[in-house]
Structures are given as C-alpha cells and as structure tokens.
C-alpha cells in the first residue's frame, strides 16, 4: 500500500484518536484495510495533511505513505 484515500485516512485518524482517548497514548501502529502502518509513519502523514490543509485550504484527494526511516513501513497483516 503506497497511499490512502481520503476516506481511509479519515478512518485511520478516527481510530488513532479513539485509541488515544481510551488509553492516554498513541498506538504503536494502526491497521487500515489489512495494512499495518507504524506510529512514526502515521504521525508524518497527519502532519503533512495538516500542513496541506493550512496552505491550500482544502483536504488532499489521497495521502501518500512515506517511510520516515529505512525498512518496511507498511506490511500486510492477516487478522
């Protein structure tokens, strides 16, 4: 998975915020449509979307998943 649609992104952020509300801290990772996204990568995505919104005044159509560090950043998980 290289990017999320706006709908997938919104679901991801909703799950992350709900987890933080219930547990007091961000989750180590989140799962979107069977793909695991690490904390450092979803935080980067949220920061980039917020910056885009502030600069452009609208939401992006999709959000790329860019690895913050080397190595696998998104992996398929079977639940």
Buried (B, 14 or more C-beta within 10 A) or exposed (E): BEBBBEEBBBBBBEBBEEBEEEEEEBBEBBBBEEBBBBBBBBBBBBEBBEEBEEEEEEEBEEBEBEEBEEEEBBEEEEE
